[in-house]
Amino acid sequence: MTLLSLAEAVNGRRVRITSVDLEGEAAAWLGAVGLHEGEELIVLRRAALGGPLHVRTGGGGEFAVAREVAQRIRVSTVEGPSEAPGERPSERVGTP
């Protein structure tokens, strides 16, 4: 199991949140949208010039996460298919 920050996660790979090092409004927002310890997600794309990451949760929710916030979310890689649960293979990032 490889531990890294969400900001370091490879596009298109499934990861599982292992810890969140945030407090206050940022932590409350993450919890409200389902980004909490144990949640699986996939990084769909990254904005240019250090902008936010576009992620999809295991439940199908999609969110933009500021790069600064993503750096404080620790994740581990998940073995298996590189698609989010419920995703069709044609929706994979980079699939023509």
Rosetta constraint file for C-alpha pairs under 8 A:
AtomPair CA 1 CA 76 HARMONIC 6.16 0.50
AtomPair CA 1 CA 77 HARMONIC 6.36 0.50
AtomPair CA 1 CA 78 HARMONIC 7.91 0.50
AtomPair CA 2 CA 76 HARMONIC 5.34 0.50
AtomPair CA 2 CA 77 HARMONIC 5.89 0.50
AtomPair CA 3 CA 74 HARMONIC 6.76 0.50
AtomPair CA 3 CA 75 HARMONIC 5.66 0.50
AtomPair CA 3 CA 76 HARMONIC 4.59 0.50
AtomPair CA 3 CA 77 HARMONIC 7.12 0.50
AtomPair CA 4 CA 8 HARMONIC 6.26 0.50
AtomPair CA 4 CA 9 HARMONIC 6.99 0.50
AtomPair CA 4 CA 74 HARMONIC 5.65 0.50
AtomPair CA 4 CA 75 HARMONIC 5.53 0.50
AtomPair CA 4 CA 76 HARMONIC 6.40 0.50
AtomPair CA 5 CA 9 HARMONIC 6.68 0.50
AtomPair CA 5 CA 70 HARMONIC 6.65 0.50
AtomPair CA 5 CA 71 HARMONIC 5.25 0.50
AtomPair CA 5 CA 72 HARMONIC 6.57 0.50
AtomPair CA 5 CA 73 HARMONIC 5.52 0.50
AtomPair CA 5 CA 74 HARMONIC 4.43 0.50
AtomPair CA 5 CA 75 HARMONIC 5.72 0.50
AtomPair CA 6 CA 70 HARMONIC 4.98 0.50
AtomPair CA 6 CA 71 HARMONIC 5.99 0.50
AtomPair CA 6 CA 72 HARMONIC 7.63 0.50
AtomPair CA 6 CA 73 HARMONIC 5.57 0.50
AtomPair CA 6 CA 74 HARMONIC 5.99 0.50
AtomPair CA 6 CA 75 HARMONIC 5.89 0.50
AtomPair CA 7 CA 53 HARMONIC 7.53 0.50
AtomPair CA 7 CA 67 HARMONIC 6.14 0.50
AtomPair CA 7 CA 70 HARMONIC 4.88 0.50
AtomPair CA 7 CA 71 HARMONIC 5.09 0.50
AtomPair CA 7 CA 73 HARMONIC 7.97 0.50
AtomPair CA 8 CA 71 HARMONIC 7.69 0.50
AtomPair CA 9 CA 13 HARMONIC 7.37 0.50
AtomPair CA 9 CA 15 HARMONIC 7.58 0.50
AtomPair CA 9 CA 43 HARMONIC 7.11 0.50
AtomPair CA 9 CA 75 HARMONIC 7.97 0.50
AtomPair CA 10 CA 43 HARMONIC 7.00 0.50
AtomPair CA 11 CA 42 HARMONIC 7.27 0.50
AtomPair CA 11 CA 43 HARMONIC 4.95 0.50
AtomPair CA 11 CA 44 HARMONIC 5.68 0.50
AtomPair CA 11 CA 45 HARMONIC 6.02 0.50
AtomPair CA 11 CA 46 HARMONIC 7.87 0.50
AtomPair CA 11 CA 93 HARMONIC 7.59 0.50
AtomPair CA 12 CA 42 HARMONIC 5.97 0.50
AtomPair CA 12 CA 43 HARMONIC 5.68 0.50
AtomPair CA 12 CA 44 HARMONIC 5.73 0.50
AtomPair CA 12 CA 45 HARMONIC 7.94 0.50
AtomPair CA 12 CA 82 HARMONIC 5.98 0.50
AtomPair CA 12 CA 83 HARMONIC 6.85 0.50
AtomPair CA 12 CA 92 HARMONIC 6.95 0.50
AtomPair CA 12 CA 93 HARMONIC 5.76 0.50
AtomPair CA 13 CA 42 HARMONIC 5.69 0.50
AtomPair CA 13 CA 43 HARMONIC 6.75 0.50
AtomPair CA 13 CA 77 HARMONIC 7.50 0.50
AtomPair CA 13 CA 78 HARMONIC 7.77 0.50
AtomPair CA 13 CA 82 HARMONIC 4.80 0.50
AtomPair CA 13 CA 83 HARMONIC 6.95 0.50
AtomPair CA 14 CA 40 HARMONIC 6.70 0.50
AtomPair CA 14 CA 41 HARMONIC 5.64 0.50
AtomPair CA 14 CA 42 HARMONIC 4.63 0.50
AtomPair CA 14 CA 43 HARMONIC 7.47 0.50
AtomPair CA 14 CA 77 HARMONIC 6.28 0.50
AtomPair CA 14 CA 78 HARMONIC 5.47 0.50
AtomPair CA 14 CA 79 HARMONIC 7.72 0.50
AtomPair CA 14 CA 81 HARMONIC 7.86 0.50
AtomPair CA 14 CA 82 HARMONIC 5.57 0.50
AtomPair CA 14 CA 83 HARMONIC 6.57 0.50
AtomPair CA 14 CA 84 HARMONIC 6.50 0.50
AtomPair CA 15 CA 40 HARMONIC 5.58 0.50
AtomPair CA 15 CA 41 HARMONIC 5.57 0.50
AtomPair CA 15 CA 42 HARMONIC 6.19 0.50
AtomPair CA 15 CA 75 HARMONIC 5.97 0.50
AtomPair CA 15 CA 76 HARMONIC 5.43 0.50
AtomPair CA 15 CA 77 HARMONIC 4.43 0.50
AtomPair CA 15 CA 78 HARMONIC 5.09 0.50
AtomPair CA 16 CA 37 HARMONIC 7.66 0.50
AtomPair CA 16 CA 38 HARMONIC 5.86 0.50
AtomPair CA 16 CA 39 HARMONIC 5.55 0.50
AtomPair CA 16 CA 40 HARMONIC 4.28 0.50
AtomPair CA 16 CA 41 HARMONIC 6.35 0.50
AtomPair CA 16 CA 75 HARMONIC 5.26 0.50
AtomPair CA 16 CA 76 HARMONIC 5.33 0.50
AtomPair CA 16 CA 77 HARMONIC 6.40 0.50
AtomPair CA 16 CA 78 HARMONIC 6.49 0.50
AtomPair CA 17 CA 35 HARMONIC 7.69 0.50
AtomPair CA 17 CA 36 HARMONIC 6.55 0.50
AtomPair CA 17 CA 37 HARMONIC 4.92 0.50
AtomPair CA 17 CA 38 HARMONIC 5.27 0.50
AtomPair CA 17 CA 39 HARMONIC 5.56 0.50
AtomPair CA 17 CA 40 HARMONIC 6.45 0.50
AtomPair CA 17 CA 41 HARMONIC 7.94 0.50
AtomPair CA 17 CA 73 HARMONIC 6.95 0.50
AtomPair CA 17 CA 74 HARMONIC 5.93 0.50
AtomPair CA 17 CA 75 HARMONIC 4.32 0.50
AtomPair CA 17 CA 76 HARMONIC 6.59 0.50
AtomPair CA 18 CA 37 HARMONIC 5.18 0.50
AtomPair CA 18 CA 38 HARMONIC 6.10 0.50
AtomPair CA 18 CA 73 HARMONIC 7.79 0.50
AtomPair CA 18 CA 74 HARMONIC 5.53 0.50
AtomPair CA 18 CA 75 HARMONIC 5.08 0.50
AtomPair CA 18 CA 76 HARMONIC 6.61 0.50
AtomPair CA 19 CA 36 HARMONIC 7.59 0.50
AtomPair CA 19 CA 37 HARMONIC 5.44 0.50
AtomPair CA 19 CA 73 HARMONIC 6.08 0.50
AtomPair CA 19 CA 74 HARMONIC 5.19 0.50
AtomPair CA 19 CA 75 HARMONIC 7.06 0.50
AtomPair CA 20 CA 27 HARMONIC 7.77 0.50
AtomPair CA 20 CA 36 HARMONIC 7.21 0.50
AtomPair CA 20 CA 37 HARMONIC 7.02 0.50
AtomPair CA 20 CA 72 HARMONIC 6.15 0.50
AtomPair CA 20 CA 73 HARMONIC 4.60 0.50
AtomPair CA 20 CA 74 HARMONIC 6.23 0.50
AtomPair CA 21 CA 72 HARMONIC 5.26 0.50
AtomPair CA 21 CA 73 HARMONIC 6.28 0.50
AtomPair CA 22 CA 26 HARMONIC 6.48 0.50
AtomPair CA 22 CA 27 HARMONIC 5.25 0.50
AtomPair CA 22 CA 69 HARMONIC 7.92 0.50
AtomPair CA 22 CA 72 HARMONIC 6.74 0.50
AtomPair CA 23 CA 27 HARMONIC 4.89 0.50
AtomPair CA 23 CA 28 HARMONIC 7.48 0.50
AtomPair CA 24 CA 28 HARMONIC 6.21 0.50
AtomPair CA 25 CA 29 HARMONIC 6.01 0.50
AtomPair CA 26 CA 30 HARMONIC 6.26 0.50
AtomPair CA 26 CA 69 HARMONIC 7.75 0.50
AtomPair CA 27 CA 31 HARMONIC 6.22 0.50
AtomPair CA 28 CA 32 HARMONIC 6.09 0.50
AtomPair CA 29 CA 33 HARMONIC 6.33 0.50
AtomPair CA 30 CA 34 HARMONIC 6.24 0.50
AtomPair CA 30 CA 35 HARMONIC 4.91 0.50
AtomPair CA 30 CA 36 HARMONIC 6.68 0.50
AtomPair CA 31 CA 35 HARMONIC 5.48 0.50
AtomPair CA 31 CA 36 HARMONIC 5.64 0.50
AtomPair CA 33 CA 61 HARMONIC 7.86 0.50
AtomPair CA 34 CA 39 HARMONIC 7.39 0.50
AtomPair CA 34 CA 57 HARMONIC 7.58 0.50
AtomPair CA 35 CA 39 HARMONIC 6.27 0.50
AtomPair CA 35 CA 57 HARMONIC 7.47 0.50
AtomPair CA 39 CA 57 HARMONIC 7.15 0.50
AtomPair CA 39 CA 58 HARMONIC 6.91 0.50
AtomPair CA 40 CA 57 HARMONIC 6.07 0.50
AtomPair CA 40 CA 58 HARMONIC 5.37 0.50
AtomPair CA 40 CA 84 HARMONIC 7.90 0.50
AtomPair CA 41 CA 55 HARMONIC 6.63 0.50
AtomPair CA 41 CA 56 HARMONIC 5.44 0.50
AtomPair CA 41 CA 57 HARMONIC 4.28 0.50
AtomPair CA 41 CA 58 HARMONIC 5.52 0.50
AtomPair CA 41 CA 84 HARMONIC 6.45 0.50
AtomPair CA 42 CA 55 HARMONIC 5.57 0.50
AtomPair CA 42 CA 56 HARMONIC 5.40 0.50
AtomPair CA 42 CA 57 HARMONIC 6.68 0.50
AtomPair CA 42 CA 83 HARMONIC 7.25 0.50
AtomPair CA 42 CA 84 HARMONIC 6.02 0.50
AtomPair CA 43 CA 53 HARMONIC 6.80 0.50
AtomPair CA 43 CA 54 HARMONIC 6.03 0.50
AtomPair CA 43 CA 55 HARMONIC 4.46 0.50
AtomPair CA 43 CA 56 HARMONIC 6.64 0.50
AtomPair CA 44 CA 53 HARMONIC 7.58 0.50
AtomPair CA 44 CA 54 HARMONIC 5.48 0.50
AtomPair CA 44 CA 55 HARMONIC 5.37 0.50
AtomPair CA 44 CA 56 HARMONIC 6.91 0.50
AtomPair CA 44 CA 93 HARMONIC 6.22 0.50
AtomPair CA 45 CA 53 HARMONIC 6.00 0.50
AtomPair CA 45 CA 54 HARMONIC 5.29 0.50
AtomPair CA 45 CA 55 HARMONIC 7.30 0.50
AtomPair CA 45 CA 93 HARMONIC 7.85 0.50
AtomPair CA 46 CA 50 HARMONIC 7.97 0.50
AtomPair CA 46 CA 51 HARMONIC 6.86 0.50
AtomPair CA 46 CA 52 HARMONIC 6.13 0.50
AtomPair CA 46 CA 53 HARMONIC 4.49 0.50
AtomPair CA 46 CA 54 HARMONIC 6.13 0.50
AtomPair CA 47 CA 51 HARMONIC 4.59 0.50
AtomPair CA 47 CA 52 HARMONIC 5.50 0.50
AtomPair CA 47 CA 53 HARMONIC 6.27 0.50
AtomPair CA 47 CA 54 HARMONIC 7.90 0.50
AtomPair CA 50 CA 67 HARMONIC 6.50 0.50
AtomPair CA 51 CA 66 HARMONIC 6.64 0.50
AtomPair CA 51 CA 67 HARMONIC 6.12 0.50
AtomPair CA 52 CA 64 HARMONIC 5.74 0.50
AtomPair CA 52 CA 65 HARMONIC 5.17 0.50
AtomPair CA 52 CA 66 HARMONIC 4.22 0.50
AtomPair CA 52 CA 67 HARMONIC 4.99 0.50
AtomPair CA 53 CA 64 HARMONIC 5.41 0.50
AtomPair CA 53 CA 65 HARMONIC 5.15 0.50
AtomPair CA 53 CA 66 HARMONIC 6.41 0.50
AtomPair CA 53 CA 67 HARMONIC 6.42 0.50
AtomPair CA 53 CA 70 HARMONIC 7.69 0.50
AtomPair CA 54 CA 62 HARMONIC 6.95 0.50
AtomPair CA 54 CA 63 HARMONIC 5.65 0.50
AtomPair CA 54 CA 64 HARMONIC 4.50 0.50
AtomPair CA 54 CA 65 HARMONIC 6.43 0.50
AtomPair CA 55 CA 62 HARMONIC 5.56 0.50
AtomPair CA 55 CA 63 HARMONIC 5.45 0.50
AtomPair CA 55 CA 64 HARMONIC 6.38 0.50
AtomPair CA 55 CA 65 HARMONIC 7.36 0.50
AtomPair CA 56 CA 60 HARMONIC 5.91 0.50
AtomPair CA 56 CA 61 HARMONIC 5.50 0.50
AtomPair CA 56 CA 62 HARMONIC 4.35 0.50
AtomPair CA 56 CA 63 HARMONIC 6.56 0.50
AtomPair CA 56 CA 84 HARMONIC 7.21 0.50
AtomPair CA 57 CA 61 HARMONIC 5.28 0.50
AtomPair CA 57 CA 62 HARMONIC 6.45 0.50
AtomPair CA 57 CA 84 HARMONIC 7.29 0.50
AtomPair CA 58 CA 84 HARMONIC 5.96 0.50
AtomPair CA 58 CA 85 HARMONIC 5.33 0.50
AtomPair CA 58 CA 86 HARMONIC 7.59 0.50
AtomPair CA 59 CA 85 HARMONIC 7.40 0.50
AtomPair CA 59 CA 86 HARMONIC 7.95 0.50
AtomPair CA 60 CA 84 HARMONIC 7.94 0.50
AtomPair CA 60 CA 85 HARMONIC 7.70 0.50
AtomPair CA 60 CA 86 HARMONIC 7.28 0.50
AtomPair CA 65 CA 69 HARMONIC 6.56 0.50
AtomPair CA 65 CA 70 HARMONIC 6.28 0.50
AtomPair CA 66 CA 70 HARMONIC 6.17 0.50
AtomPair CA 67 CA 71 HARMONIC 6.23 0.50
AtomPair CA 68 CA 72 HARMONIC 7.04 0.50
AtomPair CA 69 CA 73 HARMONIC 6.83 0.50
AtomPair CA 82 CA 92 HARMONIC 7.97 0.50
AtomPair CA 83 CA 87 HARMONIC 6.09 0.50
AtomPair CA 83 CA 88 HARMONIC 7.76 0.50
AtomPair CA 83 CA 89 HARMONIC 7.09 0.50
AtomPair CA 83 CA 92 HARMONIC 6.32 0.50
AtomPair CA 87 CA 91 HARMONIC 6.48 0.50
AtomPair CA 87 CA 92 HARMONIC 7.67 0.50
AtomPair CA 88 CA 92 HARMONIC 7.31 0.50
AtomPair CA 90 CA 95 HARMONIC 6.32 0.50
AtomPair CA 90 CA 96 HARMONIC 7.79 0.50
AtomPair CA 91 CA 95 HARMONIC 6.95 0.50
